C-alpha cells in the first residue's frame, strides 16, 4: 500500500503549499500504525513516525502533477551519510522558507514549478570529481539550454563569445554587474577552456579566480527574470594578479 506522509499539512502550517507530495510505500504494520496515529497532525511533531520510517526503511514515493519518482535506497541515520545516486531529504528549514523551488532556479514570478529534472552534468561533481569534462553531455544539453535559457543568460553568453571572438582584451571589456550575469559569463569561459580554447586564459585569470556565485539564496536578483540588467555600466579595469 502507499501510506501518505502528512507532509501537505506541514507545508500548509508553514504557509507553503508545494506541488510535490512525499509518500512512503510500506506493508510494515508498525509504520502503518504510526502514520495512522499521526493523521491530521504536523509530521515534524511526531517523533515516533520518524523513528519508524528509519527502522522500516520504506520506499519513498514523490508525486507531482507531471510525474512521480520512487526511491529505494537506504535511509541513513541522522549522523550518517546519504548514499550515492537517488536519495531523499525532508528538511523543515527549507520548507519553512515558503519557497516552491530553489532560489537559484530562474522561475518567473507568477509561475509554479511542478517538477525539477537535472540532466547529467558535464562537469566533475560528487563522487565523479576525478573524471574529466564530459563533452558529449555538454553537447546533449546545449539544445535544451538554447531553448529554455533566460534572455539575460543568452545576452551575456553572446556578449562574452563575441568579445573573445574579436580578441578584445578582458581588462578593457565590460563585465556583467549582476550575480547571475557573472556566473553565466564564467560558465561560458569554463566551457571554452574545457574545449581547449587558449583564448580564454587571460579572461579566466581576471574573472574566474573564485567559486561561482550561487551560494546566496536570499538575493532575489539571482532568480527573478528581468529584475536587473546584466550590464549596468563599465566597471573599473583590473589587471590580472
C-alpha positions in Angstrom: 0.0 0.0 0.0 1.0 3.6 -0.3 0.7 5.4 3.0 0.9 9.1 2.5 3.1 11.0 4.9 1.2 14.1 6.0 3.8 16.5 4.5 1.0 18.5 3.0 -0.1 19.5 6.5 3.4 20.6 7.4 3.6 22.7 4.3 0.2 24.3 5.0 1.2 25.1 8.5 4.4 26.7 7.2 2.4 28.8 4.7 3.7 27.0 1.6 1.5 24.5 -0.4 4.1 22.8 -2.6 3.3 20.7 -5.6 5.2 17.5 -4.6 3.6 15.0 -2.1 6.1 12.9 -0.2 4.8 9.4 0.5 6.1 6.0 1.6 5.2 2.6 0.3 5.1 0.0 3.1 3.4 -3.1 4.4 5.1 -2.7 7.8 2.3 -2.8 10.4 4.2 -0.7 13.0 4.9 2.1 10.5 1.4 2.0 9.2 0.1 2.3 12.8 2.4 5.3 13.4 1.3 7.0 10.2 -2.4 6.5 11.0 -2.0 7.8 14.6 -0.3 10.9 13.2 -3.0 11.7 10.7 -4.2 15.3 10.9 -1.1 16.5 12.7 2.3 18.0 11.7 4.7 15.4 10.7 7.6 17.3 12.4 5.8 17.0 15.8 5.6 13.2 15.5 9.0 11.7 16.6 7.5 8.2 16.5 6.9 8.5 12.8 10.5 9.5 12.0 11.8 6.6 14.2 9.5 4.1 12.5 10.5 5.3 9.0 14.1 5.0 9.8 13.6 1.5 11.2 11.3 0.2 8.5 13.3 1.7 5.6 10.2 2.1 3.3 10.4 3.0 -0.4 9.8 6.7 -0.9 7.3 8.0 -3.5 7.4 11.6 -4.5 4.4 12.5 -6.6 3.9 15.7 -8.6 1.3 16.8 -11.2 3.7 15.8 -14.1 5.1 12.6 -12.8 6.5 10.7 -9.8 9.8 9.5 -8.6 10.3 6.3 -6.5 13.5 5.9 -4.4 14.5 2.6 -3.0 17.9 3.3 -1.5 18.5 3.1 2.3 17.7 6.0 4.6 20.8 6.9 6.6 20.7 7.7 10.4 20.8 11.4 11.4 24.6 11.3 11.7 25.1 9.2 8.6 25.8 10.0 5.0 23.4 9.9 2.1 24.2 7.1 -0.5 25.4 8.0 -3.9 22.7 8.2 -6.5 19.0 8.8 -5.9 18.0 9.6 -2.3 15.5 11.8 -0.5 15.6 14.7 2.0 12.8 16.1 4.1 14.3 19.4 5.5 12.0 21.5 7.7 14.3 24.5 7.5 13.9 24.7 3.7 10.2 24.1 3.8 9.9 27.0 6.3 11.3 29.4 3.7 7.9 29.2 1.9 9.6 28.6 -1.4 8.4 26.3 -4.2 11.8 25.8 -5.7 15.5 26.6 -5.2 16.3 30.3 -5.1 18.9 29.6 -7.9 16.2 28.4 -10.3 15.0 31.2 -12.6 11.3 30.5 -12.3 9.4 33.7 -13.3 7.1 35.4 -10.8 3.6 34.0 -11.0 4.8 30.6 -12.3 5.0 27.5 -10.1 7.5 24.6 -10.6 5.8 21.2 -10.7 8.9 19.0 -11.1 12.7 19.8 -11.4 14.8 17.5 -13.5 18.6 17.7 -13.6 20.4 16.4 -16.7 23.7 14.7 -16.3 26.4 17.3 -15.5 29.3 17.7 -17.9 31.4 18.8 -15.0 33.1 16.6 -12.4 30.8 16.6 -9.4 30.2 14.5 -6.3 31.8 11.1 -6.4 32.8 11.8 -10.1 35.2 14.6 -9.2 38.1 12.7 -10.7 36.6 12.3 -14.1 37.2 14.8 -16.9 34.9 17.2 -18.6 32.2 15.2 -20.5 31.9 16.9 -23.9 29.1 14.6 -25.0 27.0 15.5 -22.0 27.7 19.2 -22.7 26.7 18.9 -26.3 23.5 17.0 -25.4 22.5 19.8 -23.0 23.1 22.6 -25.5 19.7 22.4 -27.3 17.9 22.4 -24.0 19.8 25.4 -22.8 19.3 27.3 -26.1 15.6 26.7 -25.9 14.9 27.5 -22.3 17.6 29.8 -21.1 16.7 33.3 -19.9 17.1 36.2 -22.3 19.7 37.7 -19.8 21.7 34.5 -20.0 21.6 34.5 -23.8 22.7 38.1 -23.9 25.6 37.6 -21.6 26.7 34.4 -23.4 26.6 36.1 -26.8 28.4 39.1 -25.5 31.3 37.1 -24.0 31.7 34.9 -27.0 31.7 38.0 -29.2 34.4 39.7 -27.2 36.6 36.6 -27.2 35.9 36.0 -30.9 37.0 39.6 -31.7 40.1 39.1 -29.5 39.2 42.0 -27.2 41.2 42.4 -24.0 39.4 41.4 -20.8 40.7 44.5 -19.0 39.1 46.8 -21.5 35.8 44.9 -21.6 32.6 45.4 -19.6 31.8 42.6 -17.2 28.3 41.8 -16.0 27.1 43.6 -13.0 24.6 41.0 -11.7 25.5 37.9 -9.8 23.6 35.8 -12.3 25.3 37.5 -15.2 28.8 37.0 -13.8 28.0 33.3 -13.2 26.8 32.8 -16.7 29.9 34.6 -18.1 32.2 32.4 -16.1 30.4 29.3 -17.2 31.0 30.3 -20.8 34.7 30.8 -20.1 34.9 27.4 -18.4 33.1 25.6 -21.3 35.6 27.2 -23.8 38.5 26.2 -21.6 37.3 22.6 -21.4 37.1 22.6 -25.2 40.8 23.6 -25.3 40.3 27.3 -26.4 43.5 29.0 -25.4 42.0 32.5 -25.9 40.2 32.3 -22.6 43.3 32.1 -20.4 43.6 35.9 -19.8 39.8 36.1 -19.3 39.8 33.4 -16.6 42.9 34.9 -14.9 41.0 38.1 -14.5 37.4 37.0 -13.9 37.4 33.3 -12.8 39.5 33.1 -9.7 36.7 32.4 -7.2 33.8 30.0 -6.9 30.6 30.6 -8.9 28.3 32.9 -7.1 25.3 30.7 -6.5 25.5 30.3 -2.7 23.3 33.2 -1.6 19.6 32.0 -1.8 18.4 35.2 -0.1 19.2 37.5 -3.0 16.1 37.7 -5.3 18.1 39.1 -8.2 19.6 35.7 -8.7 16.3 34.2 -9.9 13.9 36.9 -10.8 13.9 37.4 -14.5 14.3 41.0 -15.6 14.9 42.3 -12.1 18.2 43.9 -13.1 20.1 44.4 -16.3 23.2 42.2 -16.7 25.4 45.1 -17.7 24.8 48.2 -15.6 27.8 50.2 -16.6 31.5 49.7 -17.2 33.4 48.5 -14.1 37.0 49.9 -13.4 39.7 47.9 -15.2 41.7 45.4 -13.2 44.9 43.8 -14.0 45.4 40.0 -13.6 47.0 39.1 -10.3 
